[in-house]
């Protein structure tokens, strides 16, 4: 195992000279922070999250007060919004709308209630043009499924990926997948590498993103079968935005950010790693200077802007997710990422890597 790099001074990420300023990454928005202009209409799942609807209403109030051009469409039962109108002045009240949804009977499973009603209705709002993006802190699986079925997937993307930006010592690191698809496929890991490179370039203005594949060691042949198959495939894959594959990386590379700007893994491992890092921040007094733990991630691979918040989100976390969705929608970020994939073989609709047999990959 390669020892972790230490003693490096913090640095800003490498920017492309003509790239736009980076967008919000899902971190809490500081009070008084500048907000991009332009109307943004965000559909929000009113029943999503462990403490919904209270935290969702709180987050919507915070987001509307912070962004004068933000319009929020709360999707759920009208009674769940409580005394929302009384907490806003008339101008702010005009920018929050409640789209009533009839819930299924009390005997139905609560997951089905969310997936078939509030999340499904939020997806339809985006699909029908009533909203520019959607935000949910509910079941990630239900949100991903509803978005994939209701909005459609990008060509060549079988498994959408949830992406989060983590504050590392040497600058932000884009980590994916953090929960969109739990079972790894070699072809999906290759495609997600392309998604991550494009996302890093579009949202963080990183020039020639360095992409690493998370494993248990940096030597060739390390890791499970999916990673042993994906590693040589990534070595020959064409990545967008001048992205280059740097090989296998380990968990500490996510924390330091010295070897890779983008780290690719499966959704199960990525979600566990993300929450472990959040716990480490709590134990050590917080993330590196200038960074904040992400509480929302963007879903890449579906034909629309979708943001998923942490299930245990608080009001400021929901507000941060809404702000992220608004930034992505205003920049057309997901459309830019999709367009950048069109010229790469990593985004092509071929599953040749998935058809590789379970034969061990030779490393010498």
C-alpha positions in Angstrom: 0.0 0.0 0.0 1.3 3.4 -0.9 1.7 5.7 2.1 -0.6 8.8 2.2 0.8 12.0 1.1 1.3 14.5 3.9 2.6 18.0 4.6 1.2 19.5 1.3 0.1 23.1 1.3 -3.5 23.6 0.3 -4.0 24.7 -3.2 -6.7 25.9 -5.5 -7.9 23.4 -8.1 -6.4 23.7 -11.5 -8.8 26.0 -13.6 -9.2 26.0 -17.3 -8.2 29.5 -18.5 -11.5 30.2 -20.3 -13.8 28.3 -18.0 -16.7 30.0 -16.2 -16.6 30.4 -12.4 -17.5 27.2 -10.5 -21.1 26.7 -9.4 -22.3 25.8 -5.9 -21.3 22.4 -4.8 -24.0 21.5 -2.3 -22.3 23.1 0.7 -24.4 25.4 3.0 -24.7 28.8 1.5 -23.1 31.5 3.7 -25.2 34.5 4.7 -24.9 37.3 2.3 -23.2 35.2 -0.4 -23.8 36.4 -3.9 -26.5 34.6 -5.9 -26.5 34.1 -9.6 -29.2 36.1 -11.4 -32.0 34.5 -13.4 -35.3 32.9 -12.6 -35.0 29.3 -11.3 -38.1 27.2 -10.6 -37.4 24.3 -8.3 -39.8 21.5 -7.4 -39.2 20.2 -3.9 -40.5 16.9 -2.5 -42.4 18.1 0.6 -42.4 14.7 2.3 -38.7 13.8 1.6 -36.4 13.3 4.5 -36.4 11.9 8.0 -37.9 15.0 9.6 -40.2 16.1 6.7 -42.2 18.2 6.2 -40.9 20.6 8.9 -37.3 20.7 7.6 -38.4 20.9 4.0 -40.6 23.9 4.8 -37.7 25.5 6.8 -35.3 24.9 3.9 -37.6 26.4 1.4 -38.1 29.5 3.5 -34.3 29.9 3.9 -33.7 29.4 0.1 -36.4 31.9 -0.9 -35.2 34.6 1.5 -31.6 34.1 0.2 -32.4 34.2 -3.5 -34.7 36.9 -4.9 -35.1 35.1 -8.3 -35.9 31.7 -6.8 -39.4 30.1 -7.2 -40.2 27.0 -5.2 -42.9 24.5 -6.0 -43.6 22.4 -2.9 -45.0 19.1 -4.0 -47.1 17.3 -1.4 -50.3 17.6 0.7 -51.3 21.2 1.3 -51.7 20.7 5.0 -48.1 19.5 5.3 -46.9 23.0 4.5 -48.3 24.3 7.8 -48.3 28.1 8.3 -45.9 28.7 5.5 -47.5 31.8 4.2 -47.5 33.6 7.5 -43.7 33.3 7.7 -43.2 35.2 4.5 -43.7 38.8 3.3 -46.1 39.2 0.3 -43.3 39.3 -2.3 -41.7 36.1 -1.0 -45.1 34.4 -0.6 -45.7 34.9 -4.3 -42.6 32.8 -5.1 -43.7 29.7 -3.2 -46.4 27.5 -4.6 -47.9 24.3 -3.2 -48.8 21.6 -5.7 -51.2 19.4 -3.9 -50.7 15.6 -4.1 -53.3 13.1 -2.9 -51.6 10.4 -0.9 -52.5 6.7 -1.1 -54.3 5.0 1.7 -52.7 4.7 5.1 -52.3 1.0 4.7 -49.9 1.4 1.8 -46.1 1.2 2.3 -44.6 4.6 3.0 -41.9 4.2 0.4 -44.5 3.6 -2.2 -46.3 6.7 -1.0 -43.3 8.9 -1.7 -42.2 7.2 -4.9 -45.6 7.1 -6.5 -46.9 10.5 -5.3 -44.6 13.3 -4.1 -41.4 12.3 -5.9 -43.4 11.2 -9.0 -45.3 14.5 -9.1 -42.1 16.5 -8.7 -40.5 14.6 -11.6 -43.6 15.3 -13.7 -43.3 19.0 -12.9 -39.8 19.0 -14.4 -40.9 16.8 -17.4 -43.8 19.1 -18.2 -41.8 22.3 -17.9 -43.4 23.6 -14.7 -40.0 23.4 -12.9 -36.4 23.6 -14.0 -35.1 21.1 -11.4 -36.2 19.0 -8.5 -34.9 18.4 -5.0 -35.7 15.5 -2.6 -34.3 14.4 0.7 -36.4 11.2 0.5 -35.4 7.7 -0.5 -32.5 7.9 -2.9 -33.6 4.7 -4.7 -37.1 6.0 -5.2 -35.8 9.4 -6.5 -33.3 7.8 -8.9 -36.0 5.4 -10.2 -38.6 8.0 -10.6 -36.2 10.4 -12.4 -34.9 7.6 -14.7 -38.4 6.5 -15.6 -40.0 9.9 -15.8 -37.3 11.9 -17.4 -35.4 9.2 -19.3 -31.7 8.4 -19.2 -28.9 9.7 -21.4 -27.8 7.6 -24.3 -25.1 5.1 -23.2 -25.8 5.6 -19.4 -27.4 2.5 -18.0 -26.9 3.5 -14.3 -27.2 7.1 -13.3 -24.7 8.3 -10.7 -25.0 10.6 -7.7 -22.0 13.0 -7.5 -20.8 15.0 -4.5 -17.9 17.4 -4.2 -15.8 16.9 -1.1 -13.4 19.6 0.4 -9.9 18.0 0.3 -6.6 19.4 1.6 -5.5 20.2 -2.0 -8.9 21.4 -3.3 -12.3 19.9 -4.0 -12.6 16.3 -5.1 -15.5 15.1 -7.1 -16.7 11.7 -5.8 -19.1 9.5 -7.6 -21.1 7.4 -7.3 -22.4 8.1 -3.7 -25.6 6.2 -3.9 -27.2 6.2 -7.3 -26.3 2.6 -8.3 -25.3 0.2 -5.6 -23.9 -2.7 -7.6 -20.8 -1.9 -9.7 -20.5 -2.9 -13.3 -17.2 -2.3 -15.1 -18.9 -0.4 -18.0 -20.7 1.8 -15.5 -17.5 2.6 -13.7 -15.9 3.7 -17.0 -18.9 5.8 -17.9 -19.0 7.4 -14.5 -15.4 8.4 -14.9 -16.5 10.3 -18.0 -19.4 11.8 -16.1 -17.1 12.9 -13.3 -14.5 14.5 -15.5 -17.2 16.5 -17.4 -18.8 17.5 -14.1 -15.5 18.7 -12.6 -14.8 20.8 -15.7 -18.3 22.3 -15.8 -18.9 22.9 -12.1 -15.4 23.5 -10.8 -13.7 24.7 -14.0 -11.0 22.1 -13.6 -8.8 21.8 -16.6 -7.7 18.3 -17.7 -9.3 16.6 -14.7 -7.3 13.7 -13.2 -9.5 10.7 -12.7 -8.8 7.8 -10.3 -10.6 4.6 -9.5 -11.1 3.9 -5.8 -9.7 0.6 -4.7 -7.8 -1.1 -1.8 -4.4 -0.4 -3.3 -2.7 1.5 -6.1 -1.0 -1.5 -7.7 -2.5 -3.0 -10.9 -4.8 -6.0 -10.1 -5.9 -4.6 -6.7 -9.6 -4.7 -5.9 -12.6 -6.7 -6.7 -13.5 -8.1 -10.1 -15.3 -5.0 -11.3 -12.4 -2.8 -10.5 -9.8 -5.2 -12.0 -11.8 -5.2 -15.3 -12.5 -1.4 -15.2 -8.9 -0.4 -14.5 -7.4 -1.5 -17.9 -10.6 -0.3 -19.7 -10.2 3.2 -18.2 -6.5 3.2 -19.2 -7.5 3.3 -22.8 -10.8 5.2 -22.5 -11.2 8.7 -24.0 -12.3 11.1 -21.3 -13.9 14.5 -21.9 -12.3 17.9 -21.2 -8.8 16.5 -21.5 -9.4 14.2 -18.6 -6.7 11.6 -17.9 -6.9 8.4 -16.0 -4.2 8.3 -13.2 -4.9 4.7 -12.1 -6.1 3.2 -8.8 -6.4 5.4 -5.8 -7.2 4.8 -2.1 -9.4 6.4 0.4 -6.9 8.9 1.7 -6.6 10.3 -1.9 -10.2 11.5 -1.5 -9.2 13.4 1.7 -6.0 14.9 0.3 -6.9 15.5 -3.3 -3.3 15.4 -4.4 -3.5 12.6 -7.0 -7.0 13.0 -8.4 -9.7 15.6 -9.0 -12.3 12.9 -9.6 -12.6 9.6 -7.8 -14.9 6.9 -9.2 -16.4 4.1 -7.2 -19.7 2.2 -6.9 -22.7 3.8 -5.1 -22.5 1.5 -2.0 -18.8 2.2 -1.3 -19.1 5.9 -2.2 -22.1 6.4 0.2 -20.3 4.6 3.0 -17.1 6.7 2.4 -19.1 9.9 2.2 -20.7 9.3 5.6 -17.5 8.2 7.1 -15.9 11.4 6.1 -18.8 13.4 7.5 -18.2 11.5 10.8 -14.5 12.3 10.7 -15.2 16.0 10.2 -17.5 15.9 13.3 -14.7 14.2 15.4 -11.9 16.5 14.2 -13.6 19.9 14.3 -14.6 20.2 10.7 -13.3 19.9 7.1 -10.2 21.6 5.7 -10.2 25.4 5.8 -12.6 27.0 3.5 -14.6 23.8 2.8 -17.9 22.4 4.0 -19.3 18.9 4.1 -21.7 18.4 1.2 -25.3 17.6 2.2 -26.6 17.3 -1.4 -25.5 15.7 -4.6 -26.5 16.0 -8.3 -27.8 13.0 -10.2 -26.0 12.6 -13.5 -27.3 10.5 -16.4 -31.0 11.5 -16.5 -32.6 14.0 -18.8 -33.1 16.7 -16.2 -31.6 18.5 -13.2 -32.1 16.4 -10.0 -30.6 17.0 -6.6 -30.7 14.5 -3.8 -30.2 15.7 -0.2 -29.1 13.7 2.8 -32.0 11.9 4.4 -31.1 13.4 7.8 -31.0 16.9 6.3 -31.7 19.9 8.4 -33.3 23.1 7.1 -30.0 24.7 6.0 -29.1 21.4 4.2 -32.4 21.5 2.2 -31.7 25.2 1.4 -28.3 24.2 0.2 -29.7 21.5 -2.0 -32.2 24.0 -3.5 -29.4 26.5 -4.1 -27.4 23.8 -5.8 -30.3 22.9 -8.0 -30.9 26.5 -8.9 -27.2 27.0 -9.8 -27.1 23.9 -12.0 -30.4 24.9 -13.7 -29.2 28.5 -14.4 -25.9 27.3 -15.9 -27.5 24.4 -17.8 -24.8 22.3 -16.2 -26.4 18.9 -16.7 -26.9 19.7 -20.4 -23.3 20.8 -20.7 -22.1 17.5 -19.1 -24.3 15.5 -21.4 -23.0 17.4 -24.5 -19.3 16.8 -23.4 -20.0 13.0 -23.3 -21.0 12.8 -26.9 -17.4 12.8 -28.2 -16.0 10.1 -25.9 -16.1 6.4 -26.1 -16.8 6.3 -22.4 -20.2 7.7 -23.1 -20.9 5.4 -26.1 -23.8 2.9 -25.9 -21.6 -0.1 -25.8 -21.5 -2.6 -23.0 -18.4 -4.5 -24.1 -16.8 -4.1 -20.7 -19.9 -5.6 -19.0 -19.7 -8.6 -21.3 -16.1 -9.5 -20.1 -16.1 -12.8 -18.4 -15.1 -13.4 -14.8 -11.7 -14.5 -15.9 -8.9 -13.0 -13.7 -7.1 -10.0 -15.3 -3.3 -10.7 -15.6 -1.1 -8.1 -14.0 2.3 -9.3 -15.1 
